[in-house]
Amino acid sequence: MVMFRRYAANSPVVYRMTKHSTKPGPRARDIDPAPGGESYAYQVEKYWLVEDVLPDNQLVLVTRSGKRHIVSVADDKLRPATLWERLILKSRFPQSTCSVR
């Protein structure tokens, strides 16, 4: 039996996304050059918010620009934001999408 972390609506999460370009940015990690050397593959941490928890162990994540992604809770690129990230990097997370109930 696989145990998943519990996520709740309005929880900040970090998603490690793979990107490809000729010029990795300053937040790029794990940079690997392409075989021909023309471009690079790298990882960038994205700071998103859980908008909804779906019954099939999937999450609806929202970005700062309002885009939505559906991600499995078992995705190894997804993790809850640490306390340090929530405090120091607060401006990188989207504003709350949930109303007070």
C-alpha positions as CSV (number, residue, x, y, z in Angstrom):
1,M,0.0,0.0,0.0
2,V,1.4,3.4,-1.0
3,M,0.9,6.3,1.5
4,F,0.5,9.8,0.1
5,R,1.1,13.1,1.8
6,R,-2.1,14.8,2.6
7,Y,-2.8,18.0,0.7
8,A,-5.6,20.4,1.4
9,A,-7.1,23.3,-0.6
10,N,-5.1,26.5,-0.2
11,S,-1.9,24.6,0.7
12,P,1.3,26.0,-0.9
13,V,3.3,23.4,-2.8
14,V,6.5,23.3,-4.8
15,Y,6.5,21.5,-8.2
16,R,9.9,20.8,-9.9
17,M,9.3,21.4,-13.6
18,T,11.6,20.3,-16.4
19,K,12.4,23.0,-18.9
20,H,14.5,23.3,-22.1
21,S,16.2,26.4,-23.6
22,T,19.4,27.8,-24.9
23,K,19.9,30.0,-21.8
24,P,18.9,28.6,-18.4
25,G,17.8,31.2,-15.9
26,P,19.2,32.0,-12.5
27,R,16.8,29.6,-10.7
28,A,17.7,26.6,-13.0
29,R,19.0,23.5,-11.2
30,D,20.4,20.2,-12.4
31,I,21.4,21.7,-15.8
32,D,22.3,19.1,-18.5
33,P,23.5,20.1,-21.9
34,A,21.9,18.5,-25.0
35,P,24.2,16.1,-26.9
36,G,24.9,18.6,-29.6
37,G,25.4,21.4,-27.1
38,E,22.9,23.8,-28.6
39,S,20.5,23.8,-25.6
40,Y,20.0,22.7,-22.0
41,A,17.5,20.7,-20.0
42,Y,17.1,21.8,-16.4
43,Q,14.8,21.9,-13.5
44,V,13.0,24.9,-12.0
45,E,11.0,25.0,-8.8
46,K,7.5,26.4,-9.3
47,Y,5.6,27.8,-6.3
48,W,1.9,26.9,-6.7
49,L,-1.2,26.6,-4.5
50,V,-3.6,23.7,-4.2
51,E,-6.9,24.9,-5.5
52,D,-8.8,21.6,-5.1
53,V,-8.3,18.0,-4.0
54,L,-10.0,15.6,-6.4
55,P,-11.4,12.2,-5.3
56,D,-9.1,10.2,-7.6
57,N,-5.8,11.3,-5.7
58,Q,-5.2,14.2,-8.0
59,L,-4.7,17.9,-7.2
60,V,-5.8,21.0,-9.1
61,L,-2.8,23.4,-8.7
62,V,-3.0,27.1,-9.6
63,T,-0.1,29.3,-10.7
64,R,0.4,33.0,-10.0
65,S,-0.8,33.8,-13.5
66,G,-4.0,31.8,-12.9
67,K,-3.2,28.7,-15.0
68,R,-4.4,25.4,-13.6
69,H,-2.6,22.0,-13.7
70,I,-3.9,18.6,-12.6
71,V,-1.2,16.6,-10.9
72,S,-1.3,13.2,-9.1
73,V,-0.4,13.3,-5.4
74,A,2.0,10.5,-6.2
75,D,4.1,12.7,-8.6
76,D,7.6,12.7,-7.3
77,K,8.1,16.3,-8.6
78,L,5.5,17.6,-6.1
79,R,6.0,18.3,-2.5
80,P,4.5,20.5,0.2
81,A,6.3,23.9,0.7
82,T,8.5,24.0,3.7
83,L,8.0,26.6,6.5
84,W,11.0,28.5,5.2
85,E,9.6,28.7,1.7
86,R,6.2,29.8,2.9
87,L,7.8,32.6,4.9
88,I,10.7,33.8,2.8
89,L,9.4,33.1,-0.6
90,K,5.8,34.1,0.1
91,S,5.6,36.5,-2.8
92,R,6.3,33.6,-5.3
93,F,3.1,31.8,-4.4
94,P,-0.2,32.8,-5.8
95,Q,-2.7,34.6,-3.6
96,S,-5.3,32.4,-1.9
97,T,-8.0,31.1,-4.1
98,C,-10.3,29.8,-1.4
99,S,-12.8,31.9,0.4
100,V,-13.1,31.8,4.2
101,R,-15.8,29.2,5.2
